[in-house]
Amino acid sequence: MNDFKSINACVDQIKKDGYMPVKRFEKPVFQEQKSGDPQPVRQEIIFEAVKVE
């Protein structure tokens, strides 16, 4: 799915497409620094959704 400015905008799009979000996962995205240490850059949010009948 595309990047959204807010979680609510993403959930609204999921519902508009005929799905209902049932689970949400948050996963940190890291970038390796010059020193070799990983540094968190952003949070990736993944929704699991089911089709609404």
Backbone as CSV, one residue per row, in Angstrom:
resi,resn,N_x,N_y,N_z,CA_x,CA_y,CA_z,C_x,C_y,C_z
1,MET,0.846,-1.177,0.000,0.000,0.000,0.000,0.890,1.238,0.000
2,ASN,0.337,2.331,-0.400,1.085,3.593,-0.482,1.400,4.151,0.891
3,ASP,2.292,5.118,0.899,2.571,5.849,2.134,1.458,6.860,2.366
4,PHE,0.951,6.909,3.587,-0.112,7.835,3.951,0.415,8.819,4.978
5,LYS,-0.215,9.983,5.032,0.201,10.997,6.001,-0.243,10.637,7.410
6,SER,-1.303,9.835,7.531,-1.774,9.442,8.857,-2.304,8.009,8.814
7,ILE,-2.360,7.397,9.983,-2.896,6.040,10.090,-4.380,6.043,9.746
8,ASN,-5.091,7.091,10.167,-6.524,7.184,9.876,-6.788,7.220,8.378
9,ALA,-5.946,7.911,7.617,-6.113,7.965,6.161,-5.935,6.576,5.561
10,CYS,-4.991,5.817,6.084,-4.765,4.456,5.607,-5.959,3.556,5.934
11,VAL,-6.447,3.622,7.170,-7.596,2.808,7.585,-8.831,3.183,6.769
12,ASP,-9.039,4.463,6.514,-10.174,4.899,5.690,-10.085,4.307,4.289
13,GLN,-8.881,4.262,3.710,-8.707,3.692,2.373,-8.962,2.191,2.380
14,ILE,-8.516,1.503,3.427,-8.761,0.063,3.553,-10.267,-0.200,3.583
15,LYS,-10.998,0.571,4.386,-12.453,0.405,4.485,-13.135,0.748,3.168
16,LYS,-12.665,1.780,2.489,-13.232,2.191,1.196,-13.064,1.079,0.157
17,ASP,-11.970,0.324,0.267,-11.703,-0.771,-0.665,-12.480,-2.042,-0.314
18,GLY,-13.296,-2.008,0.755,-14.139,-3.143,1.107,-13.518,-4.121,2.089
19,TYR,-12.553,-3.670,2.854,-11.893,-4.529,3.836,-12.033,-3.936,5.228
20,MET,-11.855,-4.796,6.235,-11.888,-4.360,7.627,-10.560,-4.743,8.266
21,PRO,-9.816,-3.758,8.784,-8.551,-4.094,9.439,-8.797,-4.881,10.728
22,VAL,-8.046,-5.966,10.908,-8.219,-6.800,12.097,-6.964,-6.862,12.961
23,LYS,-5.811,-6.546,12.384,-4.557,-6.618,13.132,-3.594,-5.571,12.591
24,ARG,-2.783,-5.034,13.485,-1.801,-4.016,13.097,-0.435,-4.401,13.655
25,PHE,0.569,-4.379,12.795,1.944,-4.680,13.187,2.785,-3.429,12.992
26,GLU,3.709,-3.180,13.903,4.648,-2.069,13.752,6.053,-2.649,13.717
27,LYS,6.797,-2.255,12.697,8.136,-2.790,12.500,9.107,-1.632,12.280
28,PRO,10.160,-1.546,13.077,11.129,-0.470,12.871,11.973,-0.733,11.626
29,VAL,12.311,0.331,10.911,13.187,0.246,9.747,14.499,0.912,10.140
30,PHE,15.593,0.166,9.972,16.905,0.657,10.387,17.762,1.003,9.177
31,GLN,18.707,1.901,9.396,19.700,2.247,8.387,21.070,2.151,9.055
32,GLU,22.005,1.519,8.357,23.344,1.359,8.927,24.123,2.662,8.792
33,GLN,24.700,3.086,9.890,25.503,4.311,9.914,26.936,3.997,9.468
34,LYS,27.731,5.025,9.243,29.130,4.835,8.826,29.928,4.046,9.854
35,SER,29.546,4.181,11.112,30.240,3.446,12.176,29.855,1.968,12.197
36,GLY,28.851,1.592,11.403,28.390,0.207,11.357,27.225,-0.078,12.272
37,ASP,26.865,0.887,13.100,25.742,0.707,14.016,24.420,0.986,13.302
38,PRO,23.411,0.146,13.540,22.097,0.432,12.963,21.398,1.552,13.734
39,GLN,20.698,2.391,13.000,19.934,3.479,13.625,18.509,3.430,13.077
40,PRO,17.488,3.488,13.958,16.111,3.488,13.457,15.840,4.750,12.644
41,VAL,15.214,4.560,11.468,14.929,5.674,10.574,13.445,6.024,10.593
42,ARG,12.603,4.989,10.621,11.154,5.202,10.626,10.467,3.937,11.121
43,GLN,9.166,4.026,11.265,8.341,2.910,11.712,7.474,2.479,10.534
44,GLU,7.478,1.196,10.207,6.622,0.668,9.157,5.411,0.036,9.828
45,ILE,4.219,0.446,9.418,2.984,-0.081,10.002,2.300,-0.942,8.951
46,ILE,1.994,-2.179,9.321,1.386,-3.136,8.408,0.039,-3.559,8.983
47,PHE,-1.008,-3.478,8.161,-2.345,-3.897,8.580,-2.681,-5.239,7.953
48,GLU,-3.317,-6.107,8.744,-3.912,-7.326,8.230,-5.405,-7.045,8.156
49,ALA,-6.020,-7.349,7.012,-7.431,-7.009,6.821,-8.182,-8.181,6.196
50,VAL,-9.486,-8.219,6.445,-10.350,-9.242,5.858,-11.417,-8.561,5.020
51,LYS,-11.850,-9.255,3.969,-12.877,-8.738,3.068,-14.215,-8.678,3.799
52,VAL,-14.898,-7.541,3.679,-16.215,-7.373,4.296,-17.257,-7.918,3.327
53,GLU,-18.086,-8.820,3.813,-19.130,-9.438,2.971,-20.320,-8.528,2.831
